[in-house]
Amino acid sequence: MTRINQNSYERLIDENEIRIDGRKLDELRPINIEVGILTNAYGSALLHHGKNKILAAVFGPRELHPRHLALPDRALVRCEYRMTTFSVEERKSPAPSRREIELSKVIRESLEPAIFTHLYPRTSVDVFIEVLQADGGTRCDGITAASTALADAGVPLRDLVVACAVGKVEGHILLDLDDIEDKKGEADMPIAILPRNKEVTLLQMDGQLSREEFQRALDLAIKGCEQIHEMQKEALRKKYSEIQEEVLEELNEFSEKEENQD
Ligand code: ADP
């Protein structure tokens, strides 16, 4: 596997506006989403995005423990974002870091507006996000994977939530920053939206952008989110069309047996 040595490059973007990994400025890293890969979870999704590998599992709506946390009028949404010890080049400490605690909170807050929590009072919806491999943009991928897993679990949603980071590197506005671009760039702005009405549920910014750059970055992020949203829908459709085929096959077999008995 080729590794980019963070100290060996001169520029992250060349004179033809091509990035260090060969992408154009407005190009996403390759994405693949699989749903329903954990049998014990109500819903699950595995997201490959460039070198990122993110697993999301959803449990619920289910009885809430401890009960004193129960909300009388809606489900309690809980979220845990964790990076595995082997997810980054240097071993990450297994103890929950301040960053993981903060990201668990912002991811929960970006998912919650999509969930019809009032349909399930006194229950919990538990979302677990495990970063198996990290290369920048894992909070966004955590959100995208988690909302796909929520849909897979059959949790009623207003819309899928989809997220993507944009930023500024060497004066250029870029879509979908990887780890080097995130660390060496001038600004990084993760955004999550409900794509149907473009409602923003997460917007953070590290660094500085002018008003005009911010508008361009936002438009680019929305375009990126729309592309990822298509892949989310496709992954969900794929699973349910496979199930539909299995059910139809079983029905055919059953009716053939019935006919033979007659
Ligand atoms: P995000 O993953 O959402 O972009 P950050 O901006 O905090 O969140 O992190 C950027 C990247 O830095 C991560 O995706 C990961 O590749 C790397 N990173 C984060 N935490 C650690 C860590 N403890 N050790 C090594 N690399 C890390």
Residues whose N, C-alpha, C, O or C-beta is under 5 A from the ligand:
A	BS01	ADP	V88 E90 K92 A134 D135 G136 G137 T138 R139 C140 D179 D182
